[in-house]
Amino acid sequence: MNIAKLINSSVRVSSPPPGSVNVRVGKKVMGPGGNWVPCATKVEGGVYYSSLFEVGPGRRQVCAADLCLPCADEALSRAIELASCAAA
């Protein structure tokens, strides 16, 4: 399953940058598109990205790098929306 196809094509998805840290983790969002955990990822410069990781063996975290946010709570809120889209 390709997360880039599940999320609006205007969202650029990539691996989290080196040195980034997950600072907020939301509840798992489950659906026919998989089980996704939203999180806020702090990156260099003190900004945050919305990230997701799919639950399961061999899965990895992806980061919506199209928008830097100033607050972890905003990034987590957006990640929850993205997880809902991915799980749908």
DSSP file (Angstrom, degrees, kcal/mol; ACC not computed):
  #  RESIDUE AA STRUCTURE BP1 BP2  ACC     N-H-->O    O-->H-N    N-H-->O    O-->H-N    TCO  KAPPA ALPHA  PHI   PSI    X-CA   Y-CA   Z-CA
    1    1 A M              0   0    0      0, 0.0     2,-0.7     0, 0.0    32,-0.0   0.000 360.0 360.0 360.0 134.3    0.0    0.0    0.0
    2    2 A N    >>  -     0   0    0      1,-0.2     3,-1.2     2,-0.0     4,-1.1  -0.885 360.0-159.9-106.6 111.9    1.4    3.4   -1.0
    3    3 A I  H 3> S+     0   0    0     -2,-0.7     4,-1.9     1,-0.3     3,-0.3   0.827  90.7  64.1 -58.3 -34.0    0.7    6.2    1.5
    4    4 A A  H 34 S+     0   0    0      1,-0.2    -1,-0.3     2,-0.2     7,-0.1   0.836 103.3  48.0 -61.8 -32.2    1.3    8.8   -1.2
    5    5 A K  H <4 S+     0   0    0     -3,-1.2    -1,-0.2     1,-0.2    -2,-0.2   0.779 110.7  51.9 -76.9 -27.1   -1.7    7.5   -3.2
    6    6 A L  H  < S+     0   0    0     -4,-1.1     2,-0.3    -3,-0.3    -2,-0.2   0.817 104.0  61.7 -79.4 -31.5   -3.9    7.5   -0.1
    7    7 A I  S  < S-     0   0    0     -4,-1.9     6,-0.1     1,-0.1     4,-0.1  -0.706 107.3 -78.9 -98.5 147.7   -3.3   11.1    0.9
    8    8 A N    >   -     0   0    0     -2,-0.3     3,-2.3     1,-0.2    -1,-0.1  -0.095  41.5-122.6 -42.8 134.9   -4.1   14.1   -1.3
    9    9 A S  T 3  S+     0   0    0      1,-0.3    -1,-0.2    -4,-0.1    -2,-0.0   0.630 107.5  70.8 -63.8 -12.6   -1.5   14.5   -3.9
   10   10 A S  T 3  S+     0   0    0      2,-0.1     2,-0.6    56,-0.0    -1,-0.3   0.631  82.3  85.3 -77.7 -11.6   -0.8   18.0   -2.7
   11   11 A V  S <  S-     0   0    0     -3,-2.3     2,-0.6    -7,-0.1    -4,-0.1  -0.810  75.8-143.8 -92.2 121.6    0.9   16.6    0.4
   12   12 A R        -     0   0    0     -2,-0.6    53,-1.6    52,-0.0    54,-0.5  -0.758  17.8-161.6 -86.9 123.2    4.5   15.7   -0.1
   13   13 A V  E     +A   64   0A   0     -2,-0.6     2,-0.3    51,-0.2    51,-0.2  -0.891  22.5 144.3-111.3 133.8    5.4   12.5    1.8
   14   14 A S  E     -A   63   0A   0     49,-2.3    49,-3.6    -2,-0.4    -2,-0.0  -0.890  53.3 -72.6-149.4 178.7    8.9   11.4    2.7
   15   15 A S        -     0   0    0     -2,-0.3    47,-0.2    47,-0.2    50,-0.0  -0.504  64.3 -91.3 -72.0 150.2   10.9    9.8    5.4
   16   16 A P        -     0   0    0      0, 0.0    -1,-0.1     0, 0.0     3,-0.1  -0.346  51.9 -98.2 -60.3 145.4   11.4   11.9    8.5
   17   17 A P    >   -     0   0    0      0, 0.0     3,-1.9     0, 0.0    -3,-0.0  -0.271  48.1 -87.2 -62.5 151.0   14.6   14.0    8.4
   18   18 A P  T 3  S+     0   0    0      0, 0.0    26,-0.2     0, 0.0     3,-0.1  -0.323 115.3  22.8 -56.6 138.2   17.7   12.6   10.2
   19   19 A G  T 3  S+     0   0    0      1,-0.3     2,-0.1    -3,-0.1    23,-0.0   0.399  89.0 139.0  85.1  -3.3   17.7   13.7   13.8
   20   20 A S    <   -     0   0    0     -3,-1.9     2,-0.4    23,-0.1    -1,-0.3  -0.367  37.1-153.8 -73.4 157.2   14.0   14.3   14.0
   21   21 A V  E     -B   42   0A   0     21,-2.2    21,-3.2    -3,-0.1     2,-0.5  -0.997  16.9-125.4-136.2 132.8   12.1   13.2   17.2
   22   22 A N  E     +B   41   0A   0     -2,-0.4    19,-0.3    19,-0.3     3,-0.1  -0.680  33.0 170.7 -75.2 121.8    8.5   12.2   17.7
   23   23 A V  E     +     0   0A   0     17,-2.7     2,-0.4    -2,-0.5    -1,-0.2   0.626  63.5  31.7-110.8 -18.2    7.3   14.4   20.5
   24   24 A R  E     -B   40   0A   0     16,-1.3    16,-2.4    48,-0.1     2,-0.4  -0.997  64.3-167.8-139.1 137.3    3.5   13.7   20.5
   25   25 A V  E     -B   39   0A   0     -2,-0.4    14,-0.2    14,-0.2     2,-0.1  -0.994   8.8-156.0-128.8 130.3    1.8   10.4   19.5
   26   26 A G        -     0   0    0     12,-2.9     2,-0.2    -2,-0.4     3,-0.1  -0.299  33.6 -75.6 -93.5-179.4   -1.9   10.0   18.9
   27   27 A K        -     0   0    0      1,-0.1    -1,-0.1    -2,-0.1     9,-0.1  -0.485  57.8 -91.8 -77.1 148.1   -4.2    7.1   19.1
   28   28 A K        -     0   0    0     -2,-0.2     2,-0.5     9,-0.2     9,-0.2  -0.335  34.6-146.8 -60.4 136.0   -4.2    4.4   16.4
   29   29 A V  E     -C   36   0A   0      7,-3.5     7,-2.8    -3,-0.1     2,-0.3  -0.946  18.3-163.3-108.1 120.7   -6.7    5.1   13.6
   30   30 A M  E     +C   35   0A   0     -2,-0.5     5,-0.2     5,-0.2    57,-0.1  -0.814  24.3 125.3-110.9 145.2   -8.0    1.8   12.1
   31   31 A G  E >  S-C   34   0A   0      3,-1.0     3,-1.9    -2,-0.3    57,-0.2  -0.969  72.0 -70.4-173.4-176.9   -9.8    1.2    8.8
   32   32 A P  T 3  S+     0   0    0      0, 0.0    56,-0.2     0, 0.0     3,-0.1   0.723 125.2  60.6 -64.2 -20.2   -9.8   -0.8    5.6
   33   33 A G  T 3  S-     0   0    0     54,-3.2     2,-0.2     1,-0.3    55,-0.2   0.359 121.6 -90.0 -87.4   5.7   -6.8    1.2    4.5
   34   34 A G  E <   -C   31   0A   0     -3,-1.9    -3,-1.0    53,-0.4     2,-0.5  -0.586  47.8 -62.3 117.7-180.0   -4.7   -0.1    7.4
   35   35 A N  E     -C   30   0A   0     20,-0.4    20,-3.0    -5,-0.2     2,-0.4  -0.945  53.4-173.9-109.6 121.8   -3.9    0.9   11.0
   36   36 A W  E     -CD  29  54A   0     -7,-2.8    -7,-3.5    -2,-0.5    18,-0.2  -0.934  17.9-153.2-124.5 139.0   -2.1    4.2   11.3
   37   37 A V  E     - D   0  53A   0     16,-2.7    16,-1.6    -2,-0.4     2,-0.2  -0.952  17.9-147.4-111.0 118.7   -0.6    6.0   14.2
   38   38 A P  E     + D   0  52A   0      0, 0.0   -12,-2.9     0, 0.0     2,-0.3  -0.559  23.7 169.7 -82.8 148.8   -0.4    9.8   13.9
   39   39 A C  E     -BD  25  51A   0     12,-2.4    12,-3.0   -14,-0.2     2,-0.5  -0.993  34.8-123.2-153.8 158.7    2.5   11.7   15.5
   40   40 A A  E     -BD  24  50A   0    -16,-2.4   -17,-2.7    -2,-0.3   -16,-1.3  -0.915  29.0-158.0-102.6 128.6    4.1   15.2   15.7
   41   41 A T  E     -BD  22  49A   0      8,-2.8     8,-2.5    -2,-0.5     2,-0.4  -0.936   6.5-144.7-114.9 122.2    7.7   15.1   14.7
   42   42 A K  E     -BD  21  48A   0    -21,-3.2   -21,-2.2    -2,-0.5     6,-0.2  -0.713  23.7-173.8 -85.6 130.7   10.1   17.8   15.8
   43   43 A V  E >>  - D   0  47A   0      4,-2.9     3,-1.4    -2,-0.4     4,-0.7  -0.689  38.0 -61.8-118.7 172.4   12.8   18.7   13.3
   44   44 A E  T 34 S+     0   0    0      1,-0.2     3,-0.4   -26,-0.2    -1,-0.2  -0.198 119.9  38.1 -53.2 141.6   15.9   20.9   13.2
   45   45 A G  T 34 S-     0   0    0      1,-0.2    -1,-0.2    -3,-0.1     3,-0.1   0.424 123.6 -85.2  93.5   0.0   15.0   24.5   13.7
   46   46 A G  T <4 S+     0   0    0     -3,-1.4     2,-0.2     1,-0.3    -1,-0.2   0.728  91.2 126.2  75.5  22.0   12.3   23.8   16.3
   47   47 A V  E  <  -D   43   0A   0     -4,-0.7    -4,-2.9    -3,-0.4     2,-0.3  -0.657  49.1-131.9-107.6 170.2    9.5   23.3   13.8
   48   48 A Y  E     -DE  42  69A   0     21,-2.7    21,-2.8    -6,-0.2     2,-0.3  -0.914  10.3-160.0-127.5 146.5    7.2   20.3   13.5
   49   49 A Y  E     -D   41   0A   0     -8,-2.5    -8,-2.8    -2,-0.3     2,-0.5  -0.893  27.3-116.6-116.9 152.0    5.9   18.0   10.8
   50   50 A S  E     -DE  40  64A   0     14,-0.7    14,-3.3    17,-0.4     2,-0.3  -0.774  42.4-176.9 -84.5 132.1    2.9   15.8   10.8
   51   51 A S  E     -DE  39  63A   0    -12,-3.0   -12,-2.4    -2,-0.5     2,-0.3  -0.885  15.5-166.4-131.6 161.0    3.9   12.1   10.6
   52   52 A L  E     -DE  38  62A   0     10,-2.8    10,-3.3    -2,-0.3     2,-0.4  -0.983   2.8-165.4-139.3 149.6    2.3    8.7   10.4
   53   53 A F  E     -DE  37  61A   0    -16,-1.6   -16,-2.7    -2,-0.3     2,-0.4  -0.990  20.5-130.7-137.0 140.5    3.4    5.2   10.7
   54   54 A E  E     -D   36   0A   0      6,-0.8     2,-0.3    -2,-0.4   -18,-0.2  -0.668  25.5-120.7 -86.7 135.7    1.5    2.1    9.7
   55   55 A V        +     0   0    0    -20,-3.0   -20,-0.4    -2,-0.4     5,-0.1  -0.586  69.2  67.7 -76.7 130.6    1.2   -0.7   12.2
   56   56 A G  S >  S-     0   0    0     -2,-0.3     3,-1.5     3,-0.1    -2,-0.1  -0.580  87.2 -52.6 140.6 160.8    2.7   -4.0   11.1
   57   57 A P  T 3  S+     0   0    0      0, 0.0     3,-0.1     0, 0.0    -2,-0.0  -0.322 119.0  12.9 -62.0 138.4    5.9   -5.8   10.3
   58   58 A G  T 3  S+     0   0    0      1,-0.3     2,-0.2    -2,-0.0    -3,-0.1   0.517  95.3 129.3  76.3   5.3    8.1   -4.0    7.8
   59   59 A R    <   -     0   0    0     -3,-1.5     2,-0.3    -5,-0.1    -1,-0.3  -0.570  37.2-166.2 -90.1 156.4    6.2   -0.7    7.9
   60   60 A R        -     0   0    0     -2,-0.2    -6,-0.8    -3,-0.1     2,-0.2  -0.893  25.2 -89.1-138.7 169.4    8.0    2.6    8.5
   61   61 A Q  E     - E   0  53A   0     -2,-0.3     2,-0.3    -8,-0.2    -8,-0.3  -0.524  34.2-162.9 -80.1 142.9    7.2    6.1    9.4
   62   62 A V  E     - E   0  52A   0    -10,-3.3   -10,-2.8    -2,-0.2     2,-0.4  -0.928   6.3-147.1-123.9 154.0    6.3    8.7    6.8
   63   63 A C  E     -AE  14  51A   0    -49,-3.6   -49,-2.3    -2,-0.3     2,-1.4  -0.968  14.6-135.1-125.7 131.7    6.4   12.5    7.2
   64   64 A A  E >   +AE  13  50A   0    -14,-3.3     3,-0.8    -2,-0.4   -14,-0.7  -0.710  31.5 175.4 -84.2  91.9    4.1   15.1    5.5
   65   65 A A  E 3   +     0   0A   0    -53,-1.6    -1,-0.1    -2,-1.4   -52,-0.1   0.218  52.7  93.3 -88.9  15.1    6.9   17.5    4.7
   66   66 A D  E 3  S+     0   0A   0    -54,-0.5     2,-0.4     1,-0.2    -1,-0.2   0.657  90.1  36.0 -80.6 -15.0    4.8   19.9    2.8
   67   67 A L  E <   -     0   0A   0     -3,-0.8     2,-0.4   -55,-0.2   -17,-0.4  -0.949  65.0-153.1-147.5 119.5    4.1   22.1    5.8
   68   68 A C  E     -     0   0A   0     -2,-0.4   -19,-0.2    -3,-0.1    -3,-0.0  -0.768  21.3-158.9 -86.6 133.4    6.3   23.1    8.8
   69   69 A L  E     - E   0  48A   0    -21,-2.8   -21,-2.7    -2,-0.4     6,-0.0  -0.884  19.2-141.2-116.2 148.1    4.2   23.9   11.8
   70   70 A P  S    S+     0   0    0      0, 0.0     2,-0.4     0, 0.0    -1,-0.1   0.562  83.8  51.1 -82.2  -7.9    5.2   26.0   14.8
   71   71 A C     >  -     0   0    0    -23,-0.1     4,-2.0     1,-0.1     5,-0.2  -0.988  68.3-140.4-138.8 137.4    3.5   23.8   17.4
   72   72 A A  H  > S+     0   0    0     -2,-0.4     4,-2.5     1,-0.2     5,-0.2   0.862 105.5  56.3 -62.9 -36.7    3.5   20.1   18.2
   73   73 A D  H  > S+     0   0    0      2,-0.2     4,-2.3     1,-0.2    -1,-0.2   0.893 107.4  48.3 -65.2 -38.9   -0.3   20.1   18.9
   74   74 A E  H  > S+     0   0    0      2,-0.2     4,-2.3     1,-0.2    -1,-0.2   0.914 111.9  50.0 -64.5 -43.0   -1.0   21.6   15.4
   75   75 A A  H  X S+     0   0    0     -4,-2.0     4,-2.2     1,-0.2    -2,-0.2   0.900 111.8  47.8 -64.0 -40.4    1.2   19.0   13.8
   76   76 A L  H  X S+     0   0    0     -4,-2.5     4,-2.3     2,-0.2    -1,-0.2   0.907 109.3  53.4 -67.4 -41.1   -0.5   16.2   15.7
   77   77 A S  H  X S+     0   0    0     -4,-2.3     4,-1.6     1,-0.2    -2,-0.2   0.920 112.0  44.8 -59.4 -44.3   -3.9   17.5   14.8
   78   78 A R  H  X S+     0   0    0     -4,-2.3     4,-2.4     1,-0.2    -1,-0.2   0.886 110.4  55.2 -66.8 -38.6   -3.0   17.5   11.2
   79   79 A A  H  X S+     0   0    0     -4,-2.2     4,-2.7     1,-0.2    -2,-0.2   0.869 104.4  54.1 -62.7 -36.5   -1.5   14.0   11.5
   80   80 A I  H  X S+     0   0    0     -4,-2.3     4,-2.0     2,-0.2    -1,-0.2   0.909 108.9  48.7 -64.2 -41.5   -4.7   12.7   12.9
   81   81 A E  H  X S+     0   0    0     -4,-1.6     4,-1.9     2,-0.2    -2,-0.2   0.920 112.7  47.7 -62.8 -44.0   -6.6   14.0    9.9
   82   82 A L  H  X S+     0   0    0     -4,-2.4     4,-2.6     1,-0.2    -2,-0.2   0.887 109.7  52.7 -64.8 -39.0   -4.0   12.4    7.6
   83   83 A A  H  X S+     0   0    0     -4,-2.7     4,-2.3     1,-0.2    -1,-0.2   0.881 107.3  52.7 -63.5 -37.8   -4.2    9.1    9.5
   84   84 A S  H  X S+     0   0    0     -4,-2.0     4,-1.2     2,-0.2    -1,-0.2   0.905 111.1  46.5 -63.9 -41.5   -8.0    9.1    9.0
   85   85 A C  H  < S+     0   0    0     -4,-1.9     3,-0.2     1,-0.2    -2,-0.2   0.915 113.2  49.0 -65.3 -43.4   -7.6    9.6    5.3
   86   86 A A  H  < S+     0   0    0     -4,-2.6    -2,-0.2     1,-0.2    -1,-0.2   0.869 113.0  47.1 -65.7 -37.0   -5.0    6.9    5.0
   87   87 A A  H  <        0   0    0     -4,-2.3   -54,-3.2     1,-0.2   -53,-0.4   0.717 360.0 360.0 -77.5 -21.1   -7.1    4.4    7.0
   88   88 A A     <        0   0    0     -4,-1.2    -1,-0.2    -3,-0.2    -2,-0.1   0.491 360.0 360.0 -66.1 360.0  -10.3    5.1    5.0
